[in-house]
Amino acid sequence: MSSVSYENEVSIAPAESLPQRAEPAPIEKGTYGQIVKSSALVGGSSVLNIAIGIVRTKVMAVLLGPAGFGLFGLYGSITTLTQTLAGMGINSSGVRQIAEAAGSDNSERIAQIAVVLRRISILLGLLGAVLLVIFSRQVSLVTFGTTQRTASVCLLSLAVLFQLVSAGQGALIQGMRRIADLAKMNVISAFSGLIISIPVVYFFREKGIVPSLVGVAATMILTSWWFSRKIRIQNPPMSVSQVGHEAAVLLKLGTAFMVSGLMATGVAYVVRVILLQKVGFAATGIYQSAWVLGGLYVGFILQAMGADFYPRLSAVARDNKQCNRLVNEQALVGLLLAGPGVIATLTFAPLVIALFYSAKFGAAVSVLRWVCLGATLQVVTWPMGFIILAKARQDFFLLSELVWAFIAVGLAWSCVASFGLNGAGIAFFLSYIVHAALVYPIVRHLSGFRWSSTNKRVGLLFFSLITAVFGSFWLLPLSFAVSIGTSAAIMGAVFSVRSIVKLVPLEDIPRPVRRVLAMLHLAPSS
């Protein structure tokens, strides 16, 4: 594992100029403390981002209404889709390559990868912006059925450029596991985006959607530059062949990430277009609202996996025993953190919708419950999927993602045709059942992975509770269903806290938190 310092500045010089470090400490003992710490750090920033997101989403929903909010989602999908296509996945491949080099304390290689990564990010950002401008008319016609929004699509090219450059800078921070800086960067970007986007939409309404997206992207590039500059990179002497080799490695591995991301964002884009064509703008906005809220709580757990777990796993990718143990530990903590929140969201979905949006979005309640089921499966399947990424097996990775994408689109088409708006949520849930069935045999083949007995018991408990709560809202009167959901959420929360306290050393739990847990008799008093 990397022993990189998390101080304010890190200097990376050629390896021969640095003192030799001791060998990294073995990680035979459980890493639950590290997982909880990183989850708390990333989760803490996510809580702030959620608070900021509540304000931003609420204001956007009120100012734009369901139809305008659906338009907001479509523009966002265009930006994400273009960024994914033009980015070639080099931000994700950059994280892996830097994390692997950091795990072996190869400072010269870190510097080489970082320099090449920055240059490629700028070039690909420019390429993505130019491509979107060139095909803006076609994109407008396919998305909206008209060419009247061509100018707005052209303007989105700036957001693509800013986001791709920002992603390259963020990959360096993440690969070096500077999790504190990553958390700060996300919070500052979110807050700055809030300050910019709300006034623009307030004064210009729908015409301000695209400028607000560009403004948010501009804040991202500024904040990522500020934090990445703290990692002082001394440009290493590199020949043209060395630059070409590093670029080829990043692009070869990145292509797999790009295709995967393209399929994921493409599926999200196609689902919205299906809803737009079959149900209308308002339904698209309602689905967008449910989709955002469904992943809101689970999102911080998945962010923690990407921010810290992925680099840690990449550093030990050649050791199957450690790989499998890390995945089981991450999945267990993820279930313990996600379970109670998902149950609470299922129970209080109408209040959540009213808090984040308005009464006009009431139809999103049932969709939100289906999306929550799918988000729960993501917590289980994502840690497994990282084994494929850490081992750089592009073939298995692309195959599983390709099969999933085709099935997800087919499910969306058939479910929306059969069940209308709710069908989009049903399709989201079913697609992640398929994803789990695809990924598990692959990771069994690559590393001999098996779920631990503890994970099986905890998974059975939470999936039973979630199924009971979900079913109660379809089969029982509302008052009984709410009572069952509230009881299940409390029981799940108590179980999760007690389990985490047993897993994590008390000294790793902040003192104020320990005091609260002791008062509630959920942890020892000393």
C-alpha positions as CSV (number, residue, x, y, z in Angstrom):
1,M,0.0,0.0,0.0
2,S,1.1,3.5,-0.6
3,S,2.6,5.4,2.3
4,V,2.1,8.8,0.6
5,S,1.7,11.6,3.1
6,Y,-1.6,13.5,3.3
7,E,0.0,16.8,4.1
8,N,-0.8,20.0,2.3
9,E,1.9,19.5,-0.3
10,V,3.6,16.5,-1.8
11,S,6.7,16.8,-4.0
12,I,7.4,14.0,-6.5
13,A,11.0,13.9,-7.6
14,P,12.9,11.3,-9.6
15,A,13.3,8.1,-7.6
16,E,17.1,8.3,-7.2
17,S,16.8,11.6,-5.4
18,L,14.5,10.3,-2.7
19,P,15.4,8.4,0.4
20,Q,14.4,4.7,0.2
21,R,11.3,4.0,2.2
22,A,10.6,1.0,4.3
23,E,8.6,-1.7,2.7
24,P,4.8,-1.0,3.0
25,A,3.2,-2.6,6.0
26,P,1.4,-5.8,5.4
27,I,-2.3,-5.6,5.3
28,E,-3.1,-9.0,6.7
29,K,-5.3,-7.5,9.4
30,G,-8.7,-6.2,8.6
31,T,-9.0,-2.8,7.0
32,Y,-12.4,-2.0,8.4
33,G,-11.0,1.1,10.2
34,Q,-9.6,2.4,7.0
35,I,-12.8,1.7,5.1
36,V,-14.9,3.5,7.8
37,K,-12.5,6.4,7.9
38,S,-12.5,6.9,4.1
39,S,-16.3,6.4,4.0
40,A,-16.7,9.0,6.8
41,L,-14.4,11.5,5.1
42,V,-15.9,11.1,1.6
43,G,-19.4,10.6,3.2
44,G,-19.0,13.8,5.2
45,S,-18.2,15.7,2.1
46,S,-21.1,14.0,0.4
47,V,-23.5,15.1,3.2
48,L,-22.4,18.7,2.5
49,N,-22.9,18.0,-1.2
50,I,-26.3,16.6,-0.5
51,A,-27.3,19.6,1.5
52,I,-26.1,21.8,-1.3
53,G,-27.9,19.5,-3.8
54,I,-31.1,19.8,-1.8
55,V,-31.0,23.6,-2.2
56,R,-30.0,23.5,-5.8
57,T,-32.5,20.7,-6.8
58,K,-35.4,22.3,-4.9
59,V,-34.8,25.7,-6.5
60,M,-34.4,24.2,-10.0
61,A,-37.6,22.1,-9.6
62,V,-39.6,25.1,-8.5
63,L,-38.2,27.4,-11.1
64,L,-38.3,25.0,-14.0
65,G,-41.2,22.6,-13.1
66,P,-41.2,18.9,-14.2
67,A,-40.9,19.7,-18.0
68,G,-38.0,22.1,-17.4
69,F,-36.3,19.7,-15.0
70,G,-36.6,17.0,-17.6
71,L,-34.9,19.4,-20.1
72,F,-32.2,20.0,-17.5
73,G,-31.6,16.2,-17.3
74,L,-31.4,15.8,-21.1
75,Y,-28.7,18.5,-21.4
76,G,-26.8,16.9,-18.6
77,S,-27.0,13.5,-20.3
78,I,-25.6,15.1,-23.6
79,T,-22.7,16.5,-21.6
80,T,-21.9,13.3,-19.8
81,L,-22.2,11.2,-22.9
82,T,-19.8,13.4,-24.9
83,Q,-17.4,13.6,-22.0
84,T,-17.4,9.9,-21.7
85,L,-16.8,9.3,-25.4
86,A,-14.1,12.0,-25.8
87,G,-12.4,11.2,-22.4
88,M,-11.4,7.7,-23.5
89,G,-11.5,6.6,-19.9
90,I,-8.1,8.0,-19.1
91,N,-9.2,9.5,-15.8
92,S,-10.0,6.0,-14.5
93,S,-7.0,4.4,-16.1
94,G,-4.9,7.2,-14.7
95,V,-6.1,6.5,-11.2
96,R,-5.2,2.8,-11.6
97,Q,-1.8,3.4,-13.0
98,I,-0.8,6.1,-10.4
99,A,-2.2,4.0,-7.6
100,E,-0.2,0.9,-8.8
101,A,3.0,3.0,-9.0
102,A,2.3,4.6,-5.6
103,G,1.8,1.1,-4.1
104,S,5.3,0.2,-5.1
105,D,6.8,3.6,-4.1
106,N,7.9,4.2,-7.7
107,S,8.1,8.0,-7.6
108,E,9.7,8.5,-11.0
109,R,6.9,6.5,-12.6
110,I,4.3,8.5,-10.7
111,A,5.7,11.6,-12.2
112,Q,5.8,10.2,-15.7
113,I,2.2,9.1,-15.6
114,A,1.0,12.4,-14.1
115,V,2.7,14.5,-16.8
116,V,1.4,12.4,-19.6
117,L,-2.1,12.2,-18.0
118,R,-2.3,16.0,-17.8
119,R,-1.3,16.5,-21.5
120,I,-3.8,13.9,-22.8
121,S,-6.6,15.3,-20.7
122,I,-6.2,18.7,-22.3
123,L,-6.0,17.3,-25.8
124,L,-9.0,15.1,-25.3
125,G,-11.0,17.9,-23.8
126,L,-10.4,20.0,-26.9
127,L,-11.3,17.1,-29.1
128,G,-14.6,16.5,-27.3
129,A,-15.6,20.1,-27.5
130,V,-14.9,20.3,-31.2
131,L,-16.8,17.0,-31.9
132,L,-19.9,18.3,-30.0
133,V,-19.8,21.5,-32.0
134,I,-19.5,19.7,-35.3
135,F,-22.4,17.3,-34.6
136,S,-24.5,19.7,-32.5
137,R,-27.3,19.8,-35.2
138,Q,-27.6,16.0,-35.2
139,V,-27.5,15.8,-31.4
140,S,-30.2,18.3,-31.1
141,L,-32.4,16.5,-33.7
142,V,-31.9,13.1,-32.1
143,T,-32.5,14.3,-28.6
144,F,-35.2,16.9,-29.0
145,G,-36.7,16.0,-32.4
146,T,-35.8,19.5,-33.6
147,T,-32.7,21.5,-34.6
148,Q,-33.8,24.6,-32.7
149,R,-31.6,23.7,-29.7
150,T,-28.4,23.5,-31.8
151,A,-26.9,26.6,-30.4
152,S,-27.4,25.4,-26.8
153,V,-25.8,22.1,-27.7
154,C,-22.8,24.0,-29.1
155,L,-22.4,25.9,-25.9
156,L,-22.3,22.7,-23.9
157,S,-18.9,22.0,-25.6
158,L,-17.3,24.3,-23.1
159,A,-18.7,22.2,-20.2
160,V,-17.2,19.1,-21.9
161,L,-13.8,20.7,-22.2
162,F,-13.8,21.9,-18.6
163,Q,-14.9,18.6,-17.2
164,L,-12.4,16.5,-19.1
165,V,-9.5,18.7,-17.9
166,S,-10.8,18.6,-14.4
167,A,-11.2,14.8,-14.5
168,G,-7.5,14.4,-15.4
169,Q,-6.4,16.6,-12.5
170,G,-8.8,14.8,-10.2
171,A,-7.3,11.4,-11.3
172,L,-3.9,12.4,-9.9
173,I,-5.4,13.4,-6.6
174,Q,-7.4,10.2,-6.3
175,G,-4.6,7.9,-7.5
176,M,-2.3,9.4,-4.8
177,R,-5.1,8.7,-2.3
178,R,-5.3,12.3,-1.1
179,I,-8.8,11.7,0.0
180,A,-9.1,14.8,2.2
181,D,-8.2,17.0,-0.8
182,L,-10.6,15.1,-2.9
183,A,-13.4,15.6,-0.4
184,K,-12.6,19.3,-0.1
185,M,-12.5,19.7,-3.9
186,N,-16.0,18.1,-4.3
187,V,-17.5,20.3,-1.6
188,I,-16.0,23.6,-3.0
189,S,-17.1,22.7,-6.5
190,A,-20.6,21.9,-5.5
191,F,-21.0,25.1,-3.5
192,S,-19.5,27.2,-6.2
193,G,-21.8,25.6,-8.7
194,L,-24.7,26.4,-6.5
195,I,-23.8,30.1,-6.3
196,I,-23.5,30.3,-10.1
197,S,-26.3,28.1,-11.3
198,I,-29.3,29.4,-9.3
199,P,-29.0,33.1,-10.3
200,V,-28.6,32.1,-13.9
201,V,-31.7,29.9,-14.0
202,Y,-33.6,32.4,-11.9
203,F,-33.2,35.2,-14.4
204,F,-33.2,33.2,-17.6
205,R,-35.3,30.1,-16.7
206,E,-35.0,27.4,-19.4
207,K,-32.6,29.6,-21.4
208,G,-30.3,29.6,-18.4
209,I,-29.9,25.8,-18.1
210,V,-27.0,25.4,-20.4
211,P,-25.1,28.5,-19.2
212,S,-25.5,27.1,-15.6
213,L,-24.0,23.8,-16.6
214,V,-21.1,25.5,-18.2
215,G,-20.6,27.6,-15.1
216,V,-20.6,24.6,-12.8
217,A,-18.0,22.9,-15.1
218,A,-15.8,26.0,-14.9
219,T,-15.8,25.8,-11.1
220,M,-14.8,22.2,-11.3
221,I,-11.7,22.9,-13.4
222,L,-10.6,25.7,-11.1
223,T,-11.0,23.8,-7.9
224,S,-9.3,20.6,-9.3
225,W,-6.4,22.8,-10.5
226,W,-6.0,24.3,-7.1
227,F,-5.7,21.0,-5.3
228,S,-3.7,19.2,-7.9
229,R,-1.1,21.9,-7.9
230,K,-0.3,20.9,-4.3
231,I,1.2,17.7,-5.7
232,R,4.4,19.2,-7.1
233,I,5.5,17.3,-10.1
234,Q,9.0,17.7,-11.4
235,N,8.8,17.1,-15.1
236,P,11.0,14.0,-15.6
237,P,13.2,13.6,-18.7
238,M,11.1,11.5,-21.1
239,S,11.9,10.6,-24.7
240,V,9.2,10.6,-27.3
241,S,9.0,6.8,-27.2
242,Q,8.5,6.9,-23.4
243,V,5.7,9.4,-23.7
244,G,4.1,7.3,-26.4
245,H,4.4,4.2,-24.3
246,E,2.7,5.8,-21.2
247,A,0.0,7.3,-23.4
248,A,-0.6,4.0,-25.1
249,V,-1.0,2.2,-21.7
250,L,-3.4,4.9,-20.4
251,L,-5.5,4.9,-23.6
252,K,-5.5,1.1,-24.0
253,L,-6.8,0.6,-20.5
254,G,-8.9,3.8,-20.7
255,T,-10.7,2.6,-23.8
256,A,-12.3,-0.2,-21.7
257,F,-13.4,2.4,-19.1
258,M,-14.6,4.7,-21.9
259,V,-16.7,2.1,-23.6
260,S,-18.1,1.0,-20.2
261,G,-18.9,4.6,-19.2
262,L,-20.3,5.3,-22.7
263,M,-22.7,2.3,-22.3
264,A,-23.8,3.4,-18.8
265,T,-24.4,7.0,-19.8
266,G,-25.8,5.8,-23.1
267,V,-28.3,3.6,-21.3
268,A,-29.3,6.6,-19.0
269,Y,-29.7,8.8,-22.1
270,V,-31.8,6.2,-24.0
271,V,-34.0,5.6,-21.0
272,R,-34.8,9.3,-20.9
273,V,-35.4,9.5,-24.6
274,I,-37.8,6.5,-24.3
275,L,-39.7,8.2,-21.6
276,L,-39.8,11.4,-23.6
277,Q,-41.2,9.7,-26.6
278,K,-43.6,7.4,-24.9
279,V,-44.8,9.4,-21.8
280,G,-43.7,13.0,-22.3
281,F,-41.4,15.8,-20.9
282,A,-43.1,15.8,-17.5
283,A,-42.6,12.1,-17.0
284,T,-38.9,12.5,-17.9
285,G,-38.5,15.1,-15.2
286,I,-40.3,13.0,-12.7
287,Y,-38.0,10.0,-13.5
288,Q,-35.0,12.3,-13.3
289,S,-36.0,13.4,-9.8
290,A,-36.5,9.8,-8.6
291,W,-33.3,8.6,-10.1
292,V,-31.3,11.4,-8.4
293,L,-32.9,10.8,-5.0
294,G,-32.6,7.0,-5.3
295,G,-28.8,7.2,-5.5
296,L,-28.4,10.1,-3.2
297,Y,-27.8,8.2,0.1
298,V,-26.1,5.2,-1.5
299,G,-24.0,7.6,-3.6
300,F,-21.6,8.5,-0.8
301,I,-20.8,4.8,-0.3
302,L,-20.1,4.3,-4.0
303,Q,-18.0,7.5,-4.0
304,A,-15.9,6.2,-1.1
305,M,-15.3,3.0,-3.1
306,G,-14.1,5.0,-6.1
307,A,-12.1,7.5,-4.1
308,D,-10.2,5.1,-1.8
309,F,-11.1,1.5,-2.2
310,Y,-10.3,1.4,-6.0
311,P,-6.7,2.7,-5.5
312,R,-6.1,0.4,-2.5
313,L,-7.4,-2.6,-4.5
314,S,-5.2,-1.7,-7.5
315,A,-2.1,-1.6,-5.3
316,V,-2.6,-5.3,-4.4
317,A,-4.3,-6.5,-7.6
318,R,-1.8,-9.3,-8.0
319,D,-2.6,-10.9,-4.7
320,N,-5.9,-12.7,-5.0
321,K,-6.2,-13.4,-1.3
322,Q,-5.8,-9.8,-0.3
323,C,-8.0,-8.7,-3.2
324,N,-10.9,-10.9,-2.1
325,R,-10.6,-10.0,1.5
326,L,-10.6,-6.3,0.7
327,V,-13.7,-6.7,-1.5
328,N,-15.6,-8.7,1.2
329,E,-14.7,-6.1,3.9
330,Q,-15.8,-3.2,1.6
331,A,-19.0,-4.9,0.7
332,L,-19.8,-5.6,4.4
333,V,-19.3,-2.0,5.4
334,G,-21.2,-0.8,2.4
335,L,-24.2,-3.0,3.3
336,L,-24.1,-1.9,7.0
337,L,-24.1,1.8,5.9
338,A,-26.6,1.6,3.1
339,G,-29.2,-0.8,4.5
340,P,-30.8,1.5,7.1
341,G,-30.8,4.5,4.8
342,V,-32.5,2.6,2.0
343,I,-35.2,1.3,4.3
344,A,-35.8,4.8,5.6
345,T,-36.0,6.1,2.0
346,L,-38.5,3.4,1.1
347,T,-40.6,4.3,4.2
348,F,-40.6,8.1,3.9
349,A,-40.4,8.4,0.1
350,P,-43.4,10.9,0.0
351,L,-41.7,13.2,2.5
352,V,-38.4,12.9,0.7
353,I,-40.0,13.9,-2.6
354,A,-41.8,16.8,-1.0
355,L,-38.6,18.0,0.7
356,F,-36.5,17.9,-2.4
357,Y,-39.0,18.9,-5.0
358,S,-42.6,20.0,-4.8
359,A,-46.2,18.5,-4.9
360,K,-46.0,18.4,-8.7
361,F,-43.4,15.5,-8.4
362,G,-45.7,13.2,-6.3
363,A,-45.7,10.6,-9.1
364,A,-42.0,10.0,-8.4
365,V,-42.7,8.2,-5.1
366,S,-43.3,4.7,-6.6
367,V,-40.4,5.2,-9.1
368,L,-38.1,6.2,-6.2
369,R,-38.9,2.9,-4.4
370,W,-37.9,0.8,-7.4
371,V,-34.7,2.9,-7.9
372,C,-33.8,2.3,-4.2
373,L,-33.9,-1.5,-4.8
374,G,-31.5,-1.1,-7.7
375,A,-29.2,1.2,-5.7
376,T,-29.0,-1.4,-3.0
377,L,-27.8,-4.0,-5.5
378,Q,-25.1,-1.5,-6.7
379,V,-23.6,-1.5,-3.2
380,V,-23.1,-5.3,-3.5
381,T,-22.0,-5.5,-7.2
382,W,-19.6,-2.6,-7.4
383,P,-16.9,-4.0,-5.0
384,M,-16.9,-7.2,-7.1
385,G,-16.6,-5.2,-10.3
386,F,-13.5,-3.4,-9.0
387,I,-11.6,-6.7,-9.1
388,I,-12.0,-6.7,-12.9
389,L,-10.8,-3.1,-13.1
390,A,-7.9,-3.6,-10.7
391,K,-6.6,-6.6,-12.7
392,A,-6.9,-4.6,-15.9
393,R,-8.9,-7.3,-17.6
394,Q,-10.5,-5.2,-20.3
395,D,-11.9,-8.2,-22.1
396,F,-14.1,-9.4,-19.3
397,F,-15.0,-5.9,-18.3
398,L,-16.2,-4.9,-21.7
399,L,-18.1,-8.1,-22.2
400,S,-20.1,-7.8,-19.0
401,E,-20.8,-4.1,-19.5
402,L,-21.9,-4.7,-23.1
403,V,-24.3,-7.5,-22.2
404,W,-25.7,-5.4,-19.3
405,A,-26.2,-2.3,-21.5
406,F,-28.2,-4.3,-24.2
407,I,-30.4,-6.0,-21.5
408,A,-30.9,-2.7,-19.6
409,V,-32.2,-0.9,-22.8
410,G,-34.4,-3.8,-23.7
411,L,-35.8,-3.9,-20.2
412,A,-36.5,-0.1,-20.3
413,W,-38.2,-0.3,-23.6
414,S,-40.5,-3.2,-22.6
415,C,-41.2,-2.1,-19.0
416,V,-42.0,1.5,-20.0
417,A,-44.3,0.2,-22.7
418,S,-46.0,-2.1,-20.2
419,F,-46.0,0.0,-17.0
420,G,-45.5,3.6,-18.1
421,L,-43.4,5.8,-15.8
422,N,-43.0,3.1,-13.1
423,G,-41.5,0.8,-15.8
424,A,-38.3,2.9,-15.9
425,G,-37.8,2.2,-12.2
426,I,-38.6,-1.5,-12.6
427,A,-36.1,-1.7,-15.4
428,F,-33.4,-0.1,-13.4
429,F,-33.9,-2.6,-10.6
430,L,-34.0,-5.6,-12.9
431,S,-30.9,-4.5,-14.8
432,Y,-28.8,-4.7,-11.6
433,I,-30.0,-8.2,-10.9
434,V,-28.6,-9.0,-14.3
435,H,-25.4,-7.1,-13.6
436,A,-24.8,-9.2,-10.4
437,A,-25.4,-12.4,-12.3
438,L,-22.9,-11.3,-14.9
439,V,-20.1,-10.1,-12.6
440,Y,-20.0,-12.8,-10.0
441,P,-18.9,-15.7,-12.3
442,I,-16.2,-13.4,-13.8
443,V,-14.6,-12.5,-10.5
444,R,-14.8,-16.1,-9.4
445,H,-12.8,-17.0,-12.4
446,L,-10.2,-14.1,-12.0
447,S,-9.5,-14.3,-8.3
448,G,-11.5,-17.2,-6.9
449,F,-13.7,-14.7,-5.1
450,R,-16.5,-16.0,-2.8
451,W,-18.8,-14.1,-0.5
452,S,-17.8,-14.5,3.2
453,S,-20.3,-16.2,5.5
454,T,-20.7,-12.9,7.4
455,N,-21.6,-11.0,4.2
456,K,-24.1,-13.7,3.4
457,R,-25.9,-13.4,6.8
458,V,-25.9,-9.6,6.7
459,G,-27.0,-9.5,3.1
460,L,-29.9,-11.9,3.8
461,L,-31.0,-9.8,6.8
462,F,-31.1,-6.5,5.0
463,F,-32.6,-7.8,1.8
464,S,-35.3,-9.5,3.8
465,L,-36.1,-6.2,5.6
466,I,-36.0,-4.2,2.4
467,T,-38.3,-6.7,0.7
468,A,-40.8,-6.7,3.6
469,V,-40.9,-2.9,3.7
470,F,-41.2,-2.6,-0.1
471,G,-44.0,-5.2,-0.2
472,S,-45.9,-3.7,2.6
473,F,-46.6,-0.5,0.7
474,W,-48.2,-2.5,-2.1
475,L,-50.2,-4.9,0.1
476,L,-51.0,-3.1,3.4
477,P,-52.7,0.1,4.4
478,L,-50.4,3.1,4.5
479,S,-50.3,3.4,8.3
480,F,-49.3,-0.2,8.8
481,A,-46.7,0.0,6.0
482,V,-45.2,3.1,7.6
483,S,-45.1,1.4,11.0
484,I,-43.3,-1.6,9.6
485,G,-40.9,0.6,7.7
486,T,-40.0,2.7,10.7
487,S,-39.5,-0.3,12.9
488,A,-37.3,-2.0,10.2
489,A,-35.2,1.2,9.8
490,I,-34.6,1.5,13.5
491,M,-33.7,-2.2,13.9
492,G,-31.4,-2.0,10.9
493,A,-29.7,1.1,12.2
494,V,-29.1,-0.4,15.6
495,F,-27.7,-3.6,14.1
496,S,-25.4,-1.7,11.7
497,V,-24.0,0.6,14.4
498,R,-23.3,-2.4,16.8
499,S,-21.7,-4.4,14.0
500,I,-19.5,-1.5,12.9
501,V,-18.4,-0.9,16.5
502,K,-17.3,-4.5,16.8
503,L,-15.4,-4.3,13.5
504,V,-13.6,-1.0,14.0
505,P,-11.1,-0.4,16.8
506,L,-12.6,2.1,19.3
507,E,-9.6,4.4,18.9
508,D,-10.5,4.8,15.3
509,I,-13.9,6.2,16.2
510,P,-13.9,9.9,17.0
511,R,-14.3,10.7,20.7
512,P,-17.6,12.7,20.3
513,V,-19.1,9.8,18.4
514,R,-18.0,7.3,21.0
515,R,-19.7,9.3,23.7
516,V,-23.0,9.4,21.8
517,L,-22.8,5.7,21.1
518,A,-22.0,5.0,24.8
519,M,-25.0,7.1,25.9
520,L,-27.2,5.0,23.5
521,H,-25.6,1.8,24.9
522,L,-24.4,0.9,21.4
523,A,-20.7,1.0,22.4
524,P,-18.6,0.5,25.5
525,S,-18.2,3.7,27.7
526,S,-14.4,3.4,27.5
